[in-house]
Amino acid sequence: MIRMVVTDHIFADLEHERAAARTLGAALETFNVATEAETIEALRGANIALVNFAPVTDAVLEVMAPGAVIVRYGIGYDNVDLEAADARGIAVCNVPDYGGDTVADHAVTLALMLMRKIIHFDRVLATGEWISPPVLAPILASSQTTVGLLGTGRIGLAVARRLQPFGFKVLAFDPFANQEHVGEYGIELVSLDELFAQSNLISLHAPATPETHKIINAANLDRMRPGSFIVNTARGALIDQDAVLEALGSGQLAGVGLDVFDPEPLPRDHGLRTHPNAILTPHAAFYSEQSLQNLQRLASEEAIRAGRGENLRCLVNRPALNAPSA
């Protein structure tokens, strides 16, 4: 019998997963693991694993059934050792399209709150005081503001589409994009240096790779216009948090809107938690009732394909090329 395992989750119920298990005639087991040791025990002999944040290391992969399939709840798969999965012939899938619009909504919300300085006005009025708007100058008109996108995948393009009615100029850096395609969204492709130099606000929509690791660092922040903004709803590893804190202190950055951190949770004593120019949310950009339903449904449908031996919809590695010989 197929052994199907949910290692960890945040859902109200697992009806989609249970339905998938019934379709396959599989045994479904659910856990709430967090450590490598716990994950090893949960996935010992598993054929299909649906994984949220559990660490899927080589030691974990070693105990899974031959030809197993891992389905990551979400877009990123930083917690899965892809090289080890390749070497062991284990397929890894993600769910890239369950909630892109929700993340884009969150990113644009943070951007508008920062640029319009909504939090600052609110905090003054909450004390019972009043404020003259020019005290918080400068606040630029959207038509005079350039937003830079680091990445033009599904979410980056959705952000650009939301920004268009406001009249923002939108630039982007993406080495894999072409101008004809992104131009339909009102985006002008530029170099990375130009993105930092010309943008009033940069919104991050790139995966965590060796090339993008801490791409928001002291050197690149210094290339930005004084008083600029950063929004990150992508991956915490894209940002050097200490460099961002220092740039907030110097005024090089006027504000940041961060939904993801490295590590998570953000340490209790990190200065970003209390900085008046930082808007922080707890990795919540993905969340809406509809996006969670989409996530569970799409992940469960992938699990069914895995159990039936069908082509996987969202394979992110190449296990067939590296599977151990029988």
C-alpha positions in Angstrom: 0.0 0.0 0.0 1.1 3.6 -0.8 2.2 5.4 2.3 1.2 9.1 2.1 2.5 11.5 4.8 1.8 15.1 5.7 4.8 16.2 7.7 3.5 19.5 8.9 0.8 22.0 8.0 -1.2 25.1 9.1 -4.6 24.2 7.6 -7.9 24.0 9.4 -8.5 20.5 7.9 -7.0 18.0 5.5 -10.1 17.1 3.4 -8.3 17.5 0.1 -5.4 15.3 1.3 -7.8 12.6 2.7 -9.7 12.6 -0.6 -6.5 12.1 -2.5 -5.5 9.2 -0.2 -8.9 7.6 -0.7 -8.5 7.9 -4.5 -5.1 6.2 -4.3 -6.2 3.6 -1.7 -3.3 5.0 0.3 -2.7 5.2 4.1 -2.5 8.9 5.1 -0.5 9.8 8.2 -0.2 13.4 9.5 2.4 14.9 11.8 3.6 18.3 13.0 7.4 17.8 12.8 10.0 20.5 12.9 13.4 18.9 13.3 15.4 16.6 11.1 15.1 13.7 13.5 11.3 14.1 13.7 11.1 14.3 9.9 13.2 11.1 9.5 10.8 9.2 11.6 7.7 10.6 9.9 8.9 9.9 6.4 10.5 6.5 7.0 9.3 4.3 4.1 7.0 7.1 2.8 6.0 7.0 -0.9 4.5 10.5 -1.1 5.3 13.4 1.3 3.4 16.7 1.5 5.8 19.1 3.2 5.4 22.6 4.6 8.5 23.7 6.5 9.9 20.4 7.7 13.6 20.0 6.8 14.0 17.4 4.0 17.7 16.7 4.2 19.7 13.9 2.7 19.3 11.9 5.9 15.5 12.3 5.5 15.5 11.3 1.9 17.6 8.2 2.6 14.8 6.6 4.6 12.0 7.3 2.1 10.7 4.6 -0.3 12.5 4.2 -3.6 11.0 6.5 -6.3 9.3 8.6 -3.6 7.8 12.0 -4.4 7.8 15.1 -2.3 5.2 17.8 -2.8 6.1 21.2 -1.2 3.2 23.2 0.0 4.1 26.5 -1.6 6.3 28.1 -4.2 9.8 27.9 -2.6 11.5 24.7 -1.7 14.5 25.9 0.2 13.9 23.3 2.9 14.4 20.4 0.5 17.9 19.2 -0.5 17.4 19.1 -4.3 20.9 17.7 -5.1 20.4 14.8 -2.6 16.9 14.2 -4.1 18.4 14.0 -7.6 21.0 11.6 -6.4 18.5 9.4 -4.8 16.0 9.5 -7.6 13.3 11.3 -5.6 11.1 13.7 -7.4 10.4 17.1 -5.8 7.4 19.3 -6.8 6.1 22.7 -5.7 2.8 24.5 -6.1 3.8 27.8 -7.8 0.4 29.1 -8.8 -1.8 28.7 -5.7 -1.8 32.3 -4.4 0.2 34.7 -6.6 -2.5 37.3 -6.7 -2.7 37.3 -2.9 1.1 37.8 -2.5 0.9 40.6 -5.1 -1.9 42.3 -3.2 0.2 42.1 0.0 3.3 43.5 -1.7 1.4 46.5 -3.3 -0.3 47.1 0.0 3.0 47.4 1.8 4.4 49.6 -1.0 1.5 52.0 -0.9 1.6 52.2 2.9 5.3 53.0 2.8 5.2 55.6 0.1 2.1 57.4 1.4 3.5 57.1 5.0 0.2 55.8 6.3 1.7 54.2 9.4 3.4 57.5 10.5 0.2 59.5 10.1 -1.8 56.8 12.0 0.7 56.7 14.9 0.5 60.4 15.4 -3.3 60.5 15.4 -3.4 57.5 17.7 -1.7 59.6 20.4 -4.4 62.3 20.2 -2.2 64.7 18.3 -2.5 66.2 14.8 0.2 66.6 12.1 0.7 68.8 9.1 1.5 66.5 6.1 4.6 68.4 5.0 6.2 67.3 8.3 6.7 63.9 6.7 8.0 65.2 3.4 8.9 64.0 0.9 5.8 62.2 -0.3 5.9 61.8 -4.0 3.0 61.6 -6.4 2.7 58.1 -8.0 3.4 59.7 -11.4 6.7 60.9 -10.1 7.7 57.6 -8.5 9.7 54.7 -10.0 9.1 51.2 -8.7 11.7 48.6 -9.4 10.9 44.9 -9.5 13.6 42.3 -8.8 12.1 39.4 -10.8 9.2 39.2 -13.3 7.6 35.8 -12.6 3.9 35.4 -11.9 4.0 37.5 -8.8 6.2 40.3 -10.2 4.0 40.7 -13.2 0.9 40.7 -11.0 2.4 43.5 -9.0 3.2 45.5 -12.1 -0.4 45.0 -13.3 -1.7 46.4 -10.0 0.7 49.4 -10.1 -0.3 50.5 -13.6 -3.5 52.3 -12.8 -1.7 54.4 -10.2 0.7 55.8 -12.9 4.0 54.5 -11.4 6.9 54.0 -13.7 7.9 50.4 -13.4 11.4 49.0 -14.0 12.6 45.5 -13.6 15.7 43.4 -13.5 15.3 39.8 -14.6 18.0 38.0 -16.6 15.5 35.5 -17.9 12.8 37.9 -19.1 12.4 39.5 -22.5 11.3 43.1 -23.1 8.4 42.2 -25.5 6.7 40.1 -22.8 7.1 42.3 -19.8 6.4 45.4 -21.9 2.8 44.3 -22.0 2.7 45.0 -18.2 4.2 48.4 -18.6 7.7 47.2 -17.4 11.0 48.4 -18.7 13.9 46.0 -18.3 17.1 47.5 -16.9 20.4 46.3 -15.5 20.7 45.5 -11.8 22.8 48.6 -11.2 20.2 50.7 -13.0 17.4 49.2 -10.9 19.1 50.2 -7.7 20.1 53.7 -9.0 16.7 54.7 -10.5 14.1 53.1 -8.2 12.3 54.9 -5.4 11.0 51.6 -4.2 12.2 48.1 -4.9 9.9 45.1 -4.5 11.5 41.7 -4.4 10.1 38.7 -6.4 13.1 36.4 -6.9 13.9 33.0 -5.6 16.6 32.4 -3.1 19.7 31.2 -5.0 23.4 31.7 -4.6 23.1 34.6 -7.1 20.3 36.4 -5.1 21.5 35.6 -1.6 21.6 38.9 0.3 21.3 40.9 -2.9 19.9 43.7 -0.7 23.2 44.4 1.0 25.1 47.5 2.1 26.8 48.0 -1.3 23.6 47.8 -3.3 21.7 49.9 -0.7 24.3 52.6 -1.1 23.4 52.7 -4.9 19.8 53.6 -4.2 18.4 57.1 -4.0 18.5 58.5 -0.4 15.1 58.0 1.2 14.1 54.9 -0.8 12.0 51.9 0.2 12.3 48.1 0.1 9.4 45.6 0.0 10.1 41.9 0.4 7.4 39.3 0.1 9.7 36.7 -1.6 12.4 35.1 0.5 14.1 36.3 3.6 17.6 35.3 2.3 17.4 38.0 -0.3 18.1 40.6 2.4 21.0 41.4 4.7 18.8 42.4 7.6 21.6 44.1 9.5 22.5 46.2 6.5 18.8 47.2 6.0 18.6 48.2 9.7 21.7 50.4 9.3 20.3 52.0 6.1 17.1 52.8 8.0 19.2 54.4 10.7 21.2 56.6 8.3 18.1 57.6 6.3 19.4 55.9 3.1 16.2 53.9 3.4 13.0 55.8 4.4 11.2 52.6 5.1 10.9 48.8 4.6 7.9 46.5 4.3 9.0 43.0 5.1 6.9 39.8 5.2 9.8 37.2 5.1 12.9 37.0 7.2 16.1 35.0 7.6 15.8 33.3 10.0 12.2 32.9 10.7 10.8 34.0 13.1 12.8 37.2 13.2 14.8 37.2 16.4 12.9 38.9 19.2 15.8 41.4 19.9 16.4 42.4 16.2 16.2 46.1 15.8 13.8 45.8 12.8 11.0 44.7 15.2 10.9 48.1 16.8 12.1 50.5 14.1 9.5 53.1 13.4 10.1 53.0 9.7 9.7 49.2 9.3 6.3 47.6 8.6 6.6 43.9 9.4 4.2 41.0 8.8 4.8 37.4 9.8 5.2 35.6 6.5 1.5 36.3 5.8 1.5 37.5 2.2 0.4 34.1 0.9 -2.6 33.9 3.1 -6.2 34.2 2.1 -9.0 31.6 2.6 -9.0 31.0 -1.2 -5.3 30.7 -1.6 -5.1 28.0 1.1 -7.9 26.0 -0.5 -6.0 26.3 -3.8 -2.8 25.2 -2.2 -4.2 22.1 -0.6 -6.2 21.2 -3.7 -3.3 21.6 -6.1 -0.9 19.8 -3.8 -3.3 16.9 -3.4 -3.9 16.6 -7.1 -0.1 16.4 -7.6 0.0 13.7 -4.9 -2.6 11.7 -7.0 -0.4 12.0 -10.1 2.5 10.8 -8.1 0.6 7.8 -6.7 -0.6 6.9 -10.2 2.8 7.2 -11.8 1.6 10.0 -14.1 3.7 13.0 -15.3 4.0 15.5 -12.5 2.7 19.0 -13.1 5.4 21.0 -11.2 8.6 19.0 -11.0 11.5 21.2 -9.8 14.3 18.7 -10.1 15.6 16.0 -12.4 15.6 12.7 -10.5 15.3 10.5 -13.5 18.7 11.5 -14.7 20.4 10.6 -11.4 18.3 7.7 -10.0 20.4 4.9 -8.5 20.6 1.9 -10.8 18.5 -1.1 -9.7 
